[in-house]
Amino acid sequence: MSRYSLVCRQSGVALIAGLILLLATAILVLSAFALVRTNGDIAINAQRQDEALAAARQTVETAVNSPLLTTSPTSVFSAPCGAANTLCFDTNGDGTNDVTATLTPTPACVKAASVPQTALDATRPADRPCFVEQAQSFGIAGAGTGNSLCAATTWAVRAVATDTSTGATAAVTQGVGVRVRAQDVASHCP
């Protein structure tokens, strides 16, 4: 065998080994790229889920603070987004609504009880409208200790928020105690 033919065979082996290493490196790079992309998608979906959860919490908080919760539970928000009991949120500031949150089911009163006159505090502004004018009791023990003009009610409020682009959803349920006029209990809290 000549020296020349030995060198040629070695060059062919080196070329094949180099191609195999190049192919292995390309596969590793593509796998790493796919992994990074998947992790990015997971992070974006987690962010959208968090935004939906924040929107659901905000919707419940807005409903709880609305005076319409106890008087008009089918339309709690004075300026709904699209449908009754729905709010929309622009989470990225681009002027487009990204998350829609709806009170579903309709907020409902689950419990009502009269507030006793003795449970009220005349120094609290929230308690003042509840006082019943006291009739002259002429020293009769226990006179004027009946129920007040208010009732304590408990409401179940649930909001479901959905990200409009990914469909990620989050739900928040909260119970809230609300004092209402005793005469309104029959119509708003059966």
C-alpha positions as CSV (number, residue, x, y, z in Angstrom):
1,M,0.0,0.0,0.0
2,S,1.2,3.3,-0.8
3,R,1.4,6.2,1.5
4,Y,-1.0,8.2,-0.6
5,S,-3.9,5.8,-0.4
6,L,-3.7,5.6,3.4
7,V,-4.0,9.4,3.7
8,C,-7.0,9.5,1.4
9,R,-8.8,6.9,3.5
10,Q,-8.1,8.8,6.7
11,S,-9.5,12.0,5.1
12,G,-12.8,10.3,4.3
13,V,-13.2,9.0,7.9
14,A,-12.5,12.5,9.2
15,L,-15.1,14.0,6.9
16,I,-17.8,11.5,8.0
17,A,-16.9,12.0,11.7
18,G,-17.1,15.8,11.2
19,L,-20.5,15.5,9.5
20,I,-21.8,13.3,12.4
21,L,-20.6,15.8,14.9
22,L,-22.1,18.7,12.9
23,L,-25.4,16.8,12.8
24,A,-25.3,16.1,16.6
25,T,-24.6,19.7,17.3
26,A,-27.5,20.8,15.0
27,I,-29.9,18.5,16.8
28,L,-28.7,19.8,20.2
29,V,-29.2,23.4,19.1
30,L,-32.7,22.7,17.7
31,S,-33.6,20.9,20.9
32,A,-32.4,23.8,23.0
33,F,-34.3,26.2,20.8
34,A,-37.5,24.2,21.1
35,L,-37.1,24.0,24.9
36,V,-36.5,27.7,25.2
37,R,-39.6,28.4,23.1
38,T,-41.7,26.0,25.1
39,N,-40.6,27.6,28.4
40,G,-41.4,31.0,26.9
41,D,-44.9,29.8,26.0
42,I,-45.4,28.4,29.5
43,A,-44.3,31.7,31.1
44,I,-46.7,33.7,28.8
45,N,-49.5,31.3,29.7
46,A,-48.8,31.7,33.4
47,Q,-48.8,35.5,33.0
48,R,-52.1,35.4,31.2
49,Q,-53.5,33.1,33.9
50,D,-52.3,35.6,36.5
51,E,-53.9,38.5,34.6
52,A,-57.2,36.6,34.4
53,L,-57.1,35.9,38.1
54,A,-56.4,39.6,38.9
55,A,-59.3,40.6,36.7
56,A,-61.6,38.1,38.4
57,R,-60.6,39.5,41.8
58,Q,-61.1,43.1,40.6
59,T,-64.5,42.2,39.3
60,V,-65.6,40.7,42.6
61,E,-64.2,43.7,44.5
62,T,-66.1,46.1,42.2
63,A,-69.3,44.1,42.7
64,V,-68.9,44.0,46.5
65,N,-68.5,47.8,46.6
66,S,-71.4,48.5,44.2
67,P,-74.6,49.8,45.7
68,L,-76.4,47.8,43.0
69,L,-75.3,44.4,44.5
70,T,-78.2,44.2,46.9
71,T,-80.8,46.0,44.9
72,S,-80.1,44.8,41.3
73,P,-78.0,41.7,41.4
74,T,-78.7,41.0,37.7
75,S,-77.0,44.3,36.7
76,V,-74.4,45.1,39.4
77,F,-72.2,47.4,37.2
78,S,-73.4,50.8,36.1
79,A,-71.1,50.6,33.0
80,P,-70.8,46.9,32.0
81,C,-68.7,45.7,29.0
82,G,-70.9,44.1,26.4
83,A,-73.3,42.2,28.7
84,A,-74.8,42.8,32.1
85,N,-72.5,41.9,35.1
86,T,-69.4,41.9,32.8
87,L,-66.2,44.0,33.0
88,C,-63.4,44.2,30.4
89,F,-59.7,44.8,31.2
90,D,-56.9,46.1,29.0
91,T,-53.9,44.4,30.7
92,N,-51.2,45.6,28.4
93,G,-52.3,49.2,27.7
94,D,-52.8,48.8,23.9
95,G,-56.4,50.0,24.0
96,T,-57.8,46.5,23.3
97,N,-59.6,44.5,25.9
98,D,-57.5,41.5,26.8
99,V,-59.6,39.9,29.6
100,T,-63.4,39.7,30.1
101,A,-64.7,38.9,33.6
102,T,-68.4,38.1,34.3
103,L,-70.3,37.6,37.5
104,T,-71.6,34.1,37.1
105,P,-73.9,32.9,38.4
106,T,-75.8,36.1,39.3
107,P,-74.8,37.2,42.9
108,A,-77.3,35.8,45.3
109,C,-78.3,36.4,48.9
110,V,-77.8,33.2,50.9
111,K,-78.7,34.4,54.4
112,A,-80.5,37.3,56.1
113,A,-81.1,38.1,59.7
114,S,-82.5,41.2,61.5
115,V,-80.0,43.3,63.3
116,P,-81.0,43.8,67.0
117,Q,-81.2,47.4,68.2
118,T,-78.8,46.5,71.0
119,A,-76.1,45.5,68.4
120,L,-75.9,49.0,66.9
121,D,-73.4,51.7,67.8
122,A,-74.8,55.3,67.6
123,T,-71.2,56.6,67.0
124,R,-70.8,54.6,63.8
125,P,-72.2,56.4,60.7
126,A,-73.2,53.1,59.1
127,D,-75.4,52.2,62.1
128,R,-77.3,55.5,62.4
129,P,-79.9,54.8,59.7
130,C,-80.7,51.5,61.4
131,F,-82.0,53.0,64.7
132,V,-85.7,52.8,65.4
133,E,-87.0,55.8,67.2
134,Q,-87.5,54.9,70.8
135,A,-91.0,55.3,72.3
136,Q,-91.2,56.5,75.9
137,S,-90.7,53.4,77.9
138,F,-91.5,54.8,81.3
139,G,-88.9,52.7,83.0
140,I,-90.0,49.4,81.6
141,A,-87.0,47.0,81.5
142,G,-86.2,45.7,78.0
143,A,-88.4,48.3,76.2
144,G,-87.0,49.4,72.9
145,T,-84.5,46.5,72.5
146,G,-86.3,44.9,69.5
147,N,-85.0,44.7,65.9
148,S,-83.6,47.7,64.1
149,L,-84.4,49.0,60.7
150,C,-81.6,47.0,59.2
151,A,-80.9,43.4,58.3
152,A,-77.5,41.6,58.0
153,T,-77.3,39.7,54.7
154,T,-74.7,37.4,53.3
155,W,-74.1,37.3,49.5
156,A,-72.2,34.8,47.3
157,V,-70.3,36.6,44.5
158,R,-68.4,34.6,41.9
159,A,-66.5,36.0,38.9
160,V,-65.0,34.1,36.0
161,A,-62.4,35.9,33.9
162,T,-61.2,34.7,30.5
163,D,-58.2,35.9,28.5
164,T,-59.5,36.7,25.0
165,S,-56.4,35.5,23.1
166,T,-55.4,32.3,24.9
167,G,-58.7,31.3,26.6
168,A,-57.0,31.1,30.0
169,T,-59.6,31.3,32.7
170,A,-59.7,32.0,36.4
171,A,-62.6,32.1,38.9
172,V,-62.9,33.8,42.2
173,T,-65.7,33.2,44.7
174,Q,-66.3,35.4,47.7
175,G,-68.9,35.7,50.4
176,V,-69.7,39.2,51.6
177,G,-71.8,40.5,54.4
178,V,-74.0,43.5,53.5
179,R,-76.3,45.5,55.7
180,V,-79.6,46.4,54.0
181,R,-82.9,48.0,55.0
182,A,-85.0,45.4,56.8
183,Q,-87.9,46.2,54.5
184,D,-85.8,45.2,51.5
185,V,-85.0,41.8,52.7
186,A,-88.1,40.2,51.3
187,S,-87.5,41.5,47.8
188,H,-83.7,41.2,47.6
189,C,-82.9,38.3,49.9
190,P,-85.7,35.6,49.9
